Amino acid sequence: MRNKHMRNKHMRDKKIGAPLALSRRMALAAPALLLPTVGFAQDSAAAFPNRPLRMLIPFAPGGGNDILGRLLSDRMSERLGQRVVAENRTGSGGNVGAHALATSRPDGYTLMLGTNGTQSMNQFVFKTMPYDTATAFANVCDIARIPNLLIAAPNYGPRTVAEMVADMRARPGAVIYGSSGVGTMAHLGMELISYMAGRIPMVHVPYRGSAPMLVDLVAGRVQLSMDNASSSKPRVEAGEYRALGVSSKTRWFGMPDLPCISETLPGYEASSWQVVVAPAGTPRPIVMKLNQALNEILAEPAVKARFHALGIDPVGGTPEDLDRFIRAETERWKTIIAEAGIRPE
């Protein structure tokens, strides 16, 4: 009987011990089960890129953003050893291209040249957005600043920013400015002047692009506007219209004698900016590999020379620098858009 009892106990212990032993083996094996996933991510980043990439440009061919996007794509192709194909995805102030990026696979093979609009301002001027600006993207690298010129019609009396502000204060609601469209930098840059000068109202006339607006500026049908510094410089030098100031924090190298608007309105800045972004969820090692390549490109003497020829200031920096910059810009323009009473369309 005693032997039979011992045999039964032994069998029970084996039944209980088997799952316990299995549980112990699984617990010990669990970290090892994770290793292939980690190793795969590391291998993927190390091998990146092993096929062509796309650089989405959310604006039409031939413009400043297109030229810059194609320049970066060409240089990235050489740096990364894989072709980077520039692809225009136009429409809705850049939202079409940005939506295409936001819904792309987050593997680093699809990037976009983002702007003030796609990364910050559009969410406040469009009634509906196809993506969440705050969560749709992984910031890769800050690329460029392009200042704007505050320009005046030939028949507009004031010759300086200070004289213009005095005219605005003397005739509130009478000064007329044109822009390349609602929510554009030309529009918001002028509204920032209005806000910083003491919330002095002006009359806004929006156009479908810079070209028709400039026709009316030259003819004196609107008195003031803002436009891209590099494209406006030749027309200012030809006497078609006058430049009163530049929108950047510091004087622009293209016209070093032209004062900054901030010299009259301290703290003023309304430059256009360009950044490279990827879809949210792109692995950090891949983001950093792209960031390193872009910073190296921006430091190349030939690229700096080309940027300066286009009137562009190169920037660079870490993804975290870009995170902070976009957050600050978003808060700033959210306030200005609300103050200007701009309603989403």
Secondary structure as GFF3:
##gff-version 3
##sequence-region A 1 345
A	DSSP	alpha_helix	2	47	.	.	.	ID=ss1
A	DSSP	beta_strand	53	57	.	.	.	ID=ss2
A	DSSP	alpha_helix	64	80	.	.	.	ID=ss3
A	DSSP	beta_strand	84	88	.	.	.	ID=ss4
A	DSSP	three_ten_helix	92	94	.	.	.	ID=ss5
A	DSSP	alpha_helix	95	102	.	.	.	ID=ss6
A	DSSP	beta_strand	110	115	.	.	.	ID=ss7
A	DSSP	alpha_helix	116	116	.	.	.	ID=ss8
A	DSSP	pi_helix	117	121	.	.	.	ID=ss9
A	DSSP	alpha_helix	122	125	.	.	.	ID=ss10
A	DSSP	beta_strand	137	146	.	.	.	ID=ss11
A	DSSP	beta_strand	148	152	.	.	.	ID=ss12
A	DSSP	alpha_helix	161	170	.	.	.	ID=ss13
A	DSSP	beta_strand	176	179	.	.	.	ID=ss14
A	DSSP	alpha_helix	185	196	.	.	.	ID=ss15
A	DSSP	beta_strand	203	206	.	.	.	ID=ss16
A	DSSP	alpha_helix	210	219	.	.	.	ID=ss17
A	DSSP	beta_strand	224	228	.	.	.	ID=ss18
A	DSSP	alpha_helix	229	237	.	.	.	ID=ss19
A	DSSP	beta_strand	242	246	.	.	.	ID=ss20
A	DSSP	three_ten_helix	261	263	.	.	.	ID=ss21
A	DSSP	beta_strand	272	279	.	.	.	ID=ss22
A	DSSP	alpha_helix	284	298	.	.	.	ID=ss23
A	DSSP	alpha_helix	301	309	.	.	.	ID=ss24
A	DSSP	beta_strand	313	314	.	.	.	ID=ss25
A	DSSP	alpha_helix	319	340	.	.	.	ID=ss26
###
